[in-house]
Amino acid sequence: QSSQVQNIQSPKREEISSAMTNAMQALTKNLSSKKKPMRTSPESLKTQQEIKYEEISSNNLDEILRNISRLDKNIEASAIINPDGEILSSALSGRVNDSLFASIGKTLSYIGNDIVNALNTGALKSVTINGSHGKFSLAPIVSDVLLLILSGPRAKAGIIHLAVSLFKKKFKSYTEKKK
């Protein structure tokens, strides 16, 4: 057990922790300074509710990610990254810095995997950080692809879980078409 504690305090973990702290502070500052009021007309809400995710044909990953935001008006941005933090595809809003978004996802993935491994709790399934002005969710899709979702504070956990499940299904279908 002392080796697990020692592992958690290694220099690499301190660097990751420091990088994550800096990234989260920058994100919080960036989001709070660019906060835009949410405006939803009754017509657009009705349109959003009528859209069925499964019925939308997706020709590329960007389109699949854009369709995630149609599930709920509170989903603001999404991206898929590789383990190195490189954005593979994205549907980001204007208030989200893509490199910061990817950096936070990469760092959070490392931290989540380290925690899961240290506690012997299996494979990482998801990580969600809830803030007063929004939520950041990360979910591994396959071994080398991570899905990141930024949503407003009113987004329901079930909707985010549904978005992840549907994305996994669409991603699998998309990659099978590419073979």
C-alpha positions in Angstrom: 0.0 0.0 0.0 2.9 2.4 0.7 4.1 1.8 -2.9 0.7 3.0 -4.1 1.0 6.1 -2.0 4.5 6.6 -3.2 3.4 6.2 -6.9 0.8 8.9 -6.4 3.4 11.4 -5.2 5.8 10.8 -8.0 7.2 13.8 -10.0 5.1 12.9 -13.0 1.9 13.0 -11.0 3.0 16.4 -9.6 3.5 17.7 -13.1 0.1 16.3 -14.2 -1.5 17.8 -11.2 0.1 21.2 -11.7 -0.8 21.2 -15.5 -4.4 20.3 -14.7 -4.7 23.0 -12.1 -3.3 25.6 -14.5 -5.5 24.4 -17.3 -8.7 24.4 -15.1 -7.9 27.9 -13.8 -7.4 29.1 -17.4 -10.6 27.4 -18.5 -12.6 28.8 -15.6 -11.3 32.3 -16.4 -12.0 31.9 -20.1 -15.5 30.6 -19.6 -16.5 33.1 -17.0 -15.2 36.1 -19.0 -17.1 34.9 -22.2 -20.3 33.8 -20.6 -23.2 34.3 -23.1 -26.8 34.2 -22.1 -28.6 31.1 -23.4 -31.5 32.0 -25.7 -33.9 29.3 -26.8 -37.0 30.1 -28.8 -40.0 27.8 -28.4 -39.7 27.0 -32.1 -36.0 25.9 -31.9 -36.8 23.9 -28.7 -39.6 22.1 -30.5 -37.2 21.4 -33.5 -34.6 20.1 -31.1 -37.1 17.7 -29.5 -38.2 16.4 -32.9 -34.7 15.4 -34.0 -34.0 11.8 -33.5 -30.3 11.0 -33.3 -30.5 7.6 -34.9 -32.2 9.0 -38.0 -29.4 11.3 -38.9 -27.0 9.9 -41.4 -23.4 10.9 -40.5 -20.8 11.2 -43.3 -18.0 12.3 -41.1 -16.9 12.6 -37.4 -17.6 16.3 -37.2 -21.2 15.7 -38.2 -21.5 12.9 -35.6 -20.2 15.3 -33.0 -22.6 18.2 -34.1 -25.5 15.7 -33.8 -24.6 15.2 -30.1 -25.5 18.9 -29.4 -29.0 18.2 -30.9 -29.7 15.8 -28.0 -29.9 18.7 -25.5 -29.6 22.4 -25.8 -27.2 22.3 -22.8 -24.5 20.4 -24.7 -22.2 23.2 -25.9 -19.2 21.5 -27.3 -17.7 18.1 -28.1 -14.5 16.7 -29.5 -12.6 13.5 -29.9 -9.0 13.3 -29.1 -6.2 10.7 -29.1 -4.3 9.9 -25.9 -1.6 12.5 -26.9 -4.3 15.3 -26.8 -4.5 15.8 -30.5 -8.0 16.7 -31.7 -9.2 14.2 -34.2 -12.5 15.9 -34.8 -14.6 18.6 -33.0 -17.8 20.5 -32.8 -16.7 23.4 -30.6 -18.5 26.5 -29.7 -16.9 29.9 -30.0 -16.3 30.2 -26.3 -14.1 27.1 -26.2 -10.4 27.2 -27.0 -9.7 23.9 -28.9 -6.1 23.4 -27.6 -7.1 24.1 -24.0 -10.1 21.7 -24.4 -7.8 19.0 -25.7 -5.1 19.6 -23.1 -7.6 19.3 -20.3 -9.0 16.1 -21.8 -5.6 14.6 -22.1 -4.6 15.6 -18.5 -7.9 14.4 -17.0 -7.6 11.1 -18.8 -4.1 10.5 -17.3 -5.4 11.4 -13.8 -8.5 9.3 -14.2 -6.5 6.3 -15.4 -3.9 6.7 -12.6 -6.7 6.8 -10.0 -8.5 3.8 -11.5 -5.2 1.8 -11.7 -4.1 2.8 -8.1 -7.4 1.7 -6.7 -7.6 -1.4 -8.8 -11.1 -0.5 -9.9 -10.9 -1.8 -13.5 -10.9 0.3 -16.7 -11.8 4.0 -16.8 -15.4 4.4 -18.1 -15.9 8.2 -17.6 -14.9 11.3 -15.7 -17.2 14.3 -15.1 -16.3 17.5 -13.5 -19.2 19.6 -12.3 -18.7 23.3 -11.9 -21.2 26.0 -11.0 -21.3 27.2 -14.7 -21.0 23.9 -16.5 -19.8 20.3 -16.7 -16.9 18.7 -18.5 -17.2 15.0 -19.3 -14.7 12.6 -20.7 -15.3 9.0 -21.9 -13.0 6.6 -23.6 -14.6 5.4 -26.9 -11.9 2.9 -27.9 -8.4 2.5 -26.6 -7.0 5.4 -28.6 -10.0 7.7 -28.8 -11.5 9.9 -26.0 -14.8 11.8 -26.3 -15.0 15.2 -24.5 -18.2 17.0 -23.9 -18.7 20.5 -22.4 -22.3 21.2 -21.2 -24.1 23.8 -19.3 -24.9 23.3 -15.6 -28.5 22.1 -16.3 -27.4 19.2 -18.5 -28.6 15.9 -17.0 -26.1 13.1 -16.4 -28.5 10.7 -18.2 -28.4 12.9 -21.4 -24.6 12.9 -21.3 -24.5 9.1 -20.8 -26.9 8.8 -23.7 -24.7 11.0 -25.8 -21.7 8.9 -25.1 -23.6 5.6 -25.8 -24.9 7.0 -29.1 -21.5 8.3 -30.1 -19.9 5.0 -29.4 -22.5 3.3 -31.7 -22.1 5.9 -34.5 -18.3 5.8 -34.2 -18.3 2.0 -34.5 -20.5 2.3 -37.6 -18.4 5.0 -39.0 -15.1 3.1 -38.5 -16.6 -0.1 -40.1 -17.6 1.9 -43.2 -14.0 3.2 -43.5 -12.6 -0.4 -43.6 
